[in-house]
Amino acid sequence: MKEILTHILENILQGPFEISEESSDEMTTFNLKINKEEIGKVIGKGGKTINSIKNVLKIKAIRDGIRIDIQVQEA
């Protein structure tokens, strides 16, 4: 799933970013560290872009029987 997220972000962002993954029995959380100048590209107007990314990953998560969350942080 991290590969899918990386592919999506590589096509949205110009600069570097970092993805860390925290897993527990019930939930996987992806923490994104993105440059201040590019956070808006990932969040999108009204959060539409990040919600779309979450929806794409939820499809895979449902198939795998896990729950996911994405947290965006400034690098």
Backbone as XML, in Angstrom:
<?xml version="1.0"?>
<chain id="A" units="angstrom">
  <residue number="1" name="MET">
    <atom name="N" x="0.823" y="-1.189" z="0.000"/>
    <atom name="CA" x="0.000" y="0.000" z="0.000"/>
    <atom name="C" x="0.871" y="1.258" z="0.000"/>
  </residue>
  <residue number="2" name="LYS">
    <atom name="N" x="2.011" y="1.165" z="0.660"/>
    <atom name="CA" x="2.932" y="2.298" z="0.690"/>
    <atom name="C" x="3.415" y="2.629" z="-0.726"/>
  </residue>
  <residue number="3" name="GLU">
    <atom name="N" x="3.551" y="1.597" z="-1.563"/>
    <atom name="CA" x="3.980" y="1.806" z="-2.942"/>
    <atom name="C" x="2.943" y="2.604" z="-3.732"/>
  </residue>
  <residue number="4" name="ILE">
    <atom name="N" x="1.673" y="2.320" z="-3.496"/>
    <atom name="CA" x="0.600" y="3.054" z="-4.174"/>
    <atom name="C" x="0.633" y="4.516" z="-3.756"/>
  </residue>
  <residue number="5" name="LEU">
    <atom name="N" x="0.759" y="4.754" z="-2.460"/>
    <atom name="CA" x="0.809" y="6.116" z="-1.937"/>
    <atom name="C" x="2.024" y="6.861" z="-2.482"/>
  </residue>
  <residue number="6" name="THR">
    <atom name="N" x="3.161" y="6.195" z="-2.543"/>
    <atom name="CA" x="4.373" y="6.809" z="-3.086"/>
    <atom name="C" x="4.169" y="7.190" z="-4.545"/>
  </residue>
  <residue number="7" name="HIS">
    <atom name="N" x="3.583" y="6.311" z="-5.317"/>
    <atom name="CA" x="3.335" y="6.589" z="-6.739"/>
    <atom name="C" x="2.427" y="7.806" z="-6.915"/>
  </residue>
  <residue number="8" name="ILE">
    <atom name="N" x="1.375" y="7.880" z="-6.133"/>
    <atom name="CA" x="0.450" y="9.015" z="-6.224"/>
    <atom name="C" x="1.168" y="10.316" z="-5.885"/>
  </residue>
  <residue number="9" name="LEU">
    <atom name="N" x="1.913" y="10.322" z="-4.787"/>
    <atom name="CA" x="2.594" y="11.544" z="-4.352"/>
    <atom name="C" x="3.689" y="11.970" z="-5.318"/>
  </residue>
  <residue number="10" name="GLU">
    <atom name="N" x="4.384" y="11.014" z="-5.929"/>
    <atom name="CA" x="5.416" y="11.359" z="-6.913"/>
    <atom name="C" x="4.830" y="12.114" z="-8.097"/>
  </residue>
  <residue number="11" name="ASN">
    <atom name="N" x="3.571" y="11.825" z="-8.420"/>
    <atom name="CA" x="2.925" y="12.484" z="-9.550"/>
    <atom name="C" x="2.265" y="13.808" z="-9.182"/>
  </residue>
  <residue number="12" name="ILE">
    <atom name="N" x="2.103" y="14.076" z="-7.900"/>
    <atom name="CA" x="1.511" y="15.340" z="-7.448"/>
    <atom name="C" x="2.586" y="16.347" z="-7.079"/>
  </residue>
  <residue number="13" name="LEU">
    <atom name="N" x="3.622" y="15.884" z="-6.395"/>
    <atom name="CA" x="4.619" y="16.781" z="-5.805"/>
    <atom name="C" x="5.857" y="16.935" z="-6.679"/>
  </residue>
  <residue number="14" name="GLN">
    <atom name="N" x="6.492" y="18.094" z="-6.566"/>
    <atom name="CA" x="7.748" y="18.360" z="-7.262"/>
    <atom name="C" x="8.944" y="18.028" z="-6.370"/>
  </residue>
  <residue number="15" name="GLY">
    <atom name="N" x="8.833" y="18.347" z="-5.095"/>
    <atom name="CA" x="9.944" y="18.206" z="-4.161"/>
    <atom name="C" x="9.925" y="16.885" z="-3.422"/>
  </residue>
  <residue number="16" name="PRO">
    <atom name="N" x="10.874" y="16.730" z="-2.497"/>
    <atom name="CA" x="10.965" y="15.488" z="-1.724"/>
    <atom name="C" x="9.846" y="15.380" z="-0.684"/>
  </residue>
  <residue number="17" name="PHE">
    <atom name="N" x="9.559" y="14.160" z="-0.312"/>
    <atom name="CA" x="8.585" y="13.881" z="0.740"/>
    <atom name="C" x="9.021" y="12.614" z="1.447"/>
  </residue>
  <residue number="18" name="GLU">
    <atom name="N" x="8.434" y="12.386" z="2.603"/>
    <atom name="CA" x="8.796" y="11.229" z="3.414"/>
    <atom name="C" x="7.516" y="10.542" z="3.872"/>
  </residue>
  <residue number="19" name="ILE">
    <atom name="N" x="7.497" y="9.223" z="3.797"/>
    <atom name="CA" x="6.345" y="8.449" z="4.263"/>
    <atom name="C" x="6.827" y="7.482" z="5.334"/>
  </residue>
  <residue number="20" name="SER">
    <atom name="N" x="6.226" y="7.576" z="6.509"/>
    <atom name="CA" x="6.502" y="6.576" z="7.542"/>
    <atom name="C" x="5.201" y="5.838" z="7.830"/>
  </residue>
  <residue number="21" name="GLU">
    <atom name="N" x="5.337" y="4.594" z="8.215"/>
    <atom name="CA" x="4.178" y="3.732" z="8.410"/>
    <atom name="C" x="4.183" y="3.179" z="9.824"/>
  </residue>
  <residue number="22" name="GLU">
    <atom name="N" x="3.058" y="3.316" z="10.510"/>
    <atom name="CA" x="2.886" y="2.751" z="11.846"/>
    <atom name="C" x="1.737" y="1.757" z="11.785"/>
  </residue>
  <residue number="23" name="SER">
    <atom name="N" x="1.994" y="0.538" z="12.201"/>
    <atom name="CA" x="0.969" y="-0.501" z="12.134"/>
    <atom name="C" x="0.667" y="-1.062" z="13.508"/>
  </residue>
  <residue number="24" name="SER">
    <atom name="N" x="-0.604" y="-1.331" z="13.716"/>
    <atom name="CA" x="-1.048" y="-2.066" z="14.891"/>
    <atom name="C" x="-1.961" y="-3.181" z="14.385"/>
  </residue>
  <residue number="25" name="ASP">
    <atom name="N" x="-2.555" y="-3.930" z="15.288"/>
    <atom name="CA" x="-3.425" y="-5.026" z="14.868"/>
    <atom name="C" x="-4.629" y="-4.533" z="14.070"/>
  </residue>
  <residue number="26" name="GLU">
    <atom name="N" x="-5.147" y="-3.366" z="14.431"/>
    <atom name="CA" x="-6.388" y="-2.880" z="13.836"/>
    <atom name="C" x="-6.202" y="-1.795" z="12.783"/>
  </residue>
  <residue number="27" name="MET">
    <atom name="N" x="-5.069" y="-1.083" z="12.815"/>
    <atom name="CA" x="-4.959" y="0.127" z="12.003"/>
    <atom name="C" x="-3.542" y="0.324" z="11.484"/>
  </residue>
  <residue number="28" name="THR">
    <atom name="N" x="-3.451" y="0.833" z="10.263"/>
    <atom name="CA" x="-2.176" y="1.263" z="9.696"/>
    <atom name="C" x="-2.274" y="2.757" z="9.445"/>
  </residue>
  <residue number="29" name="THR">
    <atom name="N" x="-1.313" y="3.510" z="9.968"/>
    <atom name="CA" x="-1.288" y="4.960" z="9.790"/>
    <atom name="C" x="-0.075" y="5.331" z="8.955"/>
  </residue>
  <residue number="30" name="PHE">
    <atom name="N" x="-0.311" y="6.129" z="7.914"/>
    <atom name="CA" x="0.763" y="6.651" z="7.086"/>
    <atom name="C" x="0.968" y="8.111" z="7.456"/>
  </residue>
  <residue number="31" name="ASN">
    <atom name="N" x="2.181" y="8.443" z="7.873"/>
    <atom name="CA" x="2.526" y="9.821" z="8.216"/>
    <atom name="C" x="3.323" y="10.409" z="7.062"/>
  </residue>
  <residue number="32" name="LEU">
    <atom name="N" x="2.790" y="11.459" z="6.463"/>
    <atom name="CA" x="3.448" y="12.106" z="5.331"/>
    <atom name="C" x="4.129" y="13.372" z="5.810"/>
  </residue>
  <residue number="33" name="LYS">
    <atom name="N" x="5.404" y="13.517" z="5.507"/>
    <atom name="CA" x="6.123" y="14.754" z="5.792"/>
    <atom name="C" x="6.412" y="15.412" z="4.450"/>
  </residue>
  <residue number="34" name="ILE">
    <atom name="N" x="5.817" y="16.586" z="4.267"/>
    <atom name="CA" x="5.869" y="17.271" z="2.980"/>
    <atom name="C" x="6.331" y="18.699" z="3.198"/>
  </residue>
  <residue number="35" name="ASN">
    <atom name="N" x="7.097" y="19.217" z="2.232"/>
    <atom name="CA" x="7.554" y="20.606" z="2.308"/>
    <atom name="C" x="6.377" y="21.558" z="2.456"/>
  </residue>
  <residue number="36" name="LYS">
    <atom name="N" x="6.598" y="22.600" z="3.218"/>
    <atom name="CA" x="5.564" y="23.599" z="3.509"/>
    <atom name="C" x="4.935" y="24.147" z="2.230"/>
  </residue>
  <residue number="37" name="GLU">
    <atom name="N" x="5.761" y="24.373" z="1.209"/>
    <atom name="CA" x="5.274" y="24.966" z="-0.036"/>
    <atom name="C" x="4.333" y="24.037" z="-0.807"/>
  </residue>
  <residue number="38" name="GLU">
    <atom name="N" x="4.398" y="22.738" z="-0.538"/>
    <atom name="CA" x="3.631" y="21.787" z="-1.337"/>
    <atom name="C" x="2.495" y="21.088" z="-0.588"/>
  </residue>
  <residue number="39" name="ILE">
    <atom name="N" x="2.325" y="21.404" z="0.672"/>
    <atom name="CA" x="1.248" y="20.762" z="1.438"/>
    <atom name="C" x="-0.117" y="21.025" z="0.796"/>
  </residue>
  <residue number="40" name="GLY">
    <atom name="N" x="-0.308" y="22.219" z="0.288"/>
    <atom name="CA" x="-1.581" y="22.566" z="-0.348"/>
    <atom name="C" x="-1.920" y="21.674" z="-1.528"/>
  </residue>
  <residue number="41" name="LYS">
    <atom name="N" x="-0.908" y="21.212" z="-2.250"/>
    <atom name="CA" x="-1.144" y="20.319" z="-3.387"/>
    <atom name="C" x="-1.710" y="18.979" z="-2.926"/>
  </residue>
  <residue number="42" name="VAL">
    <atom name="N" x="-1.252" y="18.507" z="-1.780"/>
    <atom name="CA" x="-1.713" y="17.211" z="-1.272"/>
    <atom name="C" x="-3.089" y="17.335" z="-0.628"/>
  </residue>
  <residue number="43" name="ILE">
    <atom name="N" x="-3.311" y="18.406" z="0.104"/>
    <atom name="CA" x="-4.603" y="18.581" z="0.774"/>
    <atom name="C" x="-5.684" y="18.956" z="-0.236"/>
  </residue>
  <residue number="44" name="GLY">
    <atom name="N" x="-5.384" y="19.893" z="-1.120"/>
    <atom name="CA" x="-6.347" y="20.305" z="-2.133"/>
    <atom name="C" x="-7.398" y="21.242" z="-1.579"/>
  </residue>
  <residue number="45" name="LYS">
    <atom name="N" x="-8.175" y="21.800" z="-2.471"/>
    <atom name="CA" x="-9.222" y="22.749" z="-2.090"/>
    <atom name="C" x="-10.314" y="22.015" z="-1.302"/>
  </residue>
  <residue number="46" name="GLY">
    <atom name="N" x="-10.500" y="22.453" z="-0.072"/>
    <atom name="CA" x="-11.506" y="21.825" z="0.784"/>
    <atom name="C" x="-11.164" y="20.391" z="1.174"/>
  </residue>
  <residue number="47" name="GLY">
    <atom name="N" x="-9.905" y="19.999" z="1.025"/>
    <atom name="CA" x="-9.491" y="18.645" z="1.387"/>
    <atom name="C" x="-9.839" y="17.584" z="0.357"/>
  </residue>
  <residue number="48" name="LYS">
    <atom name="N" x="-10.228" y="18.018" z="-0.841"/>
    <atom name="CA" x="-10.674" y="17.057" z="-1.856"/>
    <atom name="C" x="-9.567" y="16.101" z="-2.305"/>
  </residue>
  <residue number="49" name="THR">
    <atom name="N" x="-8.354" y="16.615" z="-2.459"/>
    <atom name="CA" x="-7.268" y="15.759" z="-2.947"/>
    <atom name="C" x="-6.904" y="14.688" z="-1.925"/>
  </residue>
  <residue number="50" name="ILE">
    <atom name="N" x="-6.704" y="15.069" z="-0.676"/>
    <atom name="CA" x="-6.339" y="14.081" z="0.344"/>
    <atom name="C" x="-7.471" y="13.079" z="0.562"/>
  </residue>
  <residue number="51" name="ASN">
    <atom name="N" x="-8.712" y="13.524" z="0.480"/>
    <atom name="CA" x="-9.838" y="12.595" z="0.616"/>
    <atom name="C" x="-9.878" y="11.600" z="-0.539"/>
  </residue>
  <residue number="52" name="SER">
    <atom name="N" x="-9.539" y="12.057" z="-1.737"/>
    <atom name="CA" x="-9.487" y="11.155" z="-2.891"/>
    <atom name="C" x="-8.378" y="10.124" z="-2.726"/>
  </residue>
  <residue number="53" name="ILE">
    <atom name="N" x="-7.225" y="10.569" z="-2.237"/>
    <atom name="CA" x="-6.115" y="9.644" z="-1.989"/>
    <atom name="C" x="-6.533" y="8.601" z="-0.952"/>
  </residue>
  <residue number="54" name="LYS">
    <atom name="N" x="-7.189" y="9.045" z="0.113"/>
    <atom name="CA" x="-7.652" y="8.118" z="1.152"/>
    <atom name="C" x="-8.636" y="7.105" z="0.575"/>
  </residue>
  <residue number="55" name="ASN">
    <atom name="N" x="-9.539" y="7.562" z="-0.290"/>
    <atom name="CA" x="-10.526" y="6.657" z="-0.876"/>
    <atom name="C" x="-9.874" y="5.591" z="-1.749"/>
  </residue>
  <residue number="56" name="VAL">
    <atom name="N" x="-8.865" y="5.969" z="-2.517"/>
    <atom name="CA" x="-8.150" y="4.995" z="-3.345"/>
    <atom name="C" x="-7.486" y="3.940" z="-2.461"/>
  </residue>
  <residue number="57" name="LEU">
    <atom name="N" x="-6.834" y="4.389" z="-1.392"/>
    <atom name="CA" x="-6.156" y="3.445" z="-0.504"/>
    <atom name="C" x="-7.140" y="2.594" z="0.300"/>
  </residue>
  <residue number="58" name="LYS">
    <atom name="N" x="-8.319" y="3.135" z="0.588"/>
    <atom name="CA" x="-9.327" y="2.370" z="1.338"/>
    <atom name="C" x="-9.800" y="1.153" z="0.548"/>
  </residue>
  <residue number="59" name="ILE">
    <atom name="N" x="-9.837" y="1.270" z="-0.774"/>
    <atom name="CA" x="-10.249" y="0.132" z="-1.600"/>
    <atom name="C" x="-9.309" y="-1.044" z="-1.360"/>
  </residue>
  <residue number="60" name="LYS">
    <atom name="N" x="-8.025" y="-0.788" z="-1.392"/>
    <atom name="CA" x="-7.028" y="-1.837" z="-1.134"/>
    <atom name="C" x="-7.104" y="-2.304" z="0.319"/>
  </residue>
  <residue number="61" name="ALA">
    <atom name="N" x="-7.298" y="-1.370" z="1.236"/>
    <atom name="CA" x="-7.363" y="-1.721" z="2.656"/>
    <atom name="C" x="-8.539" y="-2.652" z="2.943"/>
  </residue>
  <residue number="62" name="ILE">
    <atom name="N" x="-9.671" y="-2.384" z="2.336"/>
    <atom name="CA" x="-10.846" y="-3.239" z="2.532"/>
    <atom name="C" x="-10.554" y="-4.648" z="2.025"/>
  </residue>
  <residue number="63" name="ARG">
    <atom name="N" x="-9.911" y="-4.739" z="0.873"/>
    <atom name="CA" x="-9.546" y="-6.054" z="0.338"/>
    <atom name="C" x="-8.585" y="-6.794" z="1.261"/>
  </residue>
  <residue number="64" name="ASP">
    <atom name="N" x="-7.687" y="-6.037" z="1.903"/>
    <atom name="CA" x="-6.706" y="-6.637" z="2.811"/>
    <atom name="C" x="-7.243" y="-6.818" z="4.226"/>
  </residue>
  <residue number="65" name="GLY">
    <atom name="N" x="-8.439" y="-6.289" z="4.500"/>
    <atom name="CA" x="-9.052" y="-6.433" z="5.814"/>
    <atom name="C" x="-8.417" y="-5.581" z="6.893"/>
  </residue>
  <residue number="66" name="ILE">
    <atom name="N" x="-7.916" y="-4.398" z="6.517"/>
    <atom name="CA" x="-7.305" y="-3.495" z="7.500"/>
    <atom name="C" x="-7.951" y="-2.120" z="7.407"/>
  </residue>
  <residue number="67" name="ARG">
    <atom name="N" x="-7.672" y="-1.287" z="8.399"/>
    <atom name="CA" x="-8.113" y="0.109" z="8.390"/>
    <atom name="C" x="-6.883" y="0.980" z="8.214"/>
  </residue>
  <residue number="68" name="ILE">
    <atom name="N" x="-7.051" y="2.104" z="7.514"/>
    <atom name="CA" x="-5.919" y="3.002" z="7.292"/>
    <atom name="C" x="-6.280" y="4.427" z="7.676"/>
  </residue>
  <residue number="69" name="ASP">
    <atom name="N" x="-5.235" y="5.203" z="7.920"/>
    <atom name="CA" x="-5.380" y="6.638" z="8.147"/>
    <atom name="C" x="-4.149" y="7.303" z="7.549"/>
  </residue>
  <residue number="70" name="ILE">
    <atom name="N" x="-4.319" y="8.533" z="7.079"/>
    <atom name="CA" x="-3.208" y="9.302" z="6.528"/>
    <atom name="C" x="-3.117" y="10.615" z="7.284"/>
  </residue>
  <residue number="71" name="GLN">
    <atom name="N" x="-1.935" y="10.904" z="7.807"/>
    <atom name="CA" x="-1.669" y="12.156" z="8.514"/>
    <atom name="C" x="-0.654" y="12.955" z="7.702"/>
  </residue>
  <residue number="72" name="VAL">
    <atom name="N" x="-0.960" y="14.223" z="7.440"/>
    <atom name="CA" x="-0.059" y="15.085" z="6.678"/>
    <atom name="C" x="0.607" y="16.058" z="7.639"/>
  </residue>
  <residue number="73" name="GLN">
    <atom name="N" x="1.946" y="16.102" z="7.581"/>
    <atom name="CA" x="2.723" y="16.985" z="8.453"/>
    <atom name="C" x="3.687" y="17.803" z="7.611"/>
  </residue>
  <residue number="74" name="GLU">
    <atom name="N" x="4.034" y="18.962" z="8.137"/>
    <atom name="CA" x="5.007" y="19.828" z="7.485"/>
    <atom name="C" x="6.416" y="19.326" z="7.783"/>
  </residue>
  <residue number="75" name="ALA">
    <atom name="N" x="7.239" y="19.247" z="6.736"/>
    <atom name="CA" x="8.628" y="18.786" z="6.920"/>
    <atom name="C" x="9.525" y="19.926" z="7.337"/>
  </residue>
</chain>
